[in-house]
Amino acid sequence: QVQLVESGGGLVQAGGSLRLSCAASGRTYSSYTIGWFRQAPGKEREFVARTTWSGGNTAYADSVKGRFTISRDNAKNTVYLQMNSLKPEDTAVYYCTAPEGDGRGWHYWGQGTQVTVSS
């Protein structure tokens, strides 16, 4: 019922910027949540950022606060992750994720997009 497709990953030098996109299909009501996770090689998948389609309840992992910004374009059913001042430790596969409607827990996942930050 819901499909998520990430794009925008790539190779960037430390200190650079990237903007990731997540195109969502299905219903995207204003109260529904959308988020980003990432997974580095050999590490567990970790939370990065979340918001709602109305722009409320926004939160970030401490490791990215002040550097990353989550936003959305409701007309395009697309959520973005603007990543600035990138560090090598930001290297990971980044995933877009959403719960089932306004339910609890992350249920839908995209295929991921690779972000590599060189030192």
Stockholm file with secondary structure:
# STOCKHOLM 1.0

chainA/1-119         QVQLVESGGGLVQAGGSLRLSCAASGRTYSSYTIGWFRQAPGKEREFVARTTWSGGNTAYADSVKGRFTISRDNAKNTVYLQMNSLKPEDTAVYYCTAPEGDGRGWHYWGQGTQVTVSS
#=GR chainA/1-119 SS CCCEEEECCEEEETTCCEEEEEEECSCCCTTCEEEEEEECTTSCCEEEEEEETTSCSCEECTTTTTTEEEEEEGGGTEEEEEECSCCGGGCEEEEEEECSTTCSSCCEECCCEEEEEEC
#=GC SS_cons         CCCEEEECCEEEETTCCEEEEEEECSCCCTTCEEEEEEECTTSCCEEEEEEETTSCSCEECTTTTTTEEEEEEGGGTEEEEEECSCCGGGCEEEEEEECSTTCSSCCEECCCEEEEEEC
//
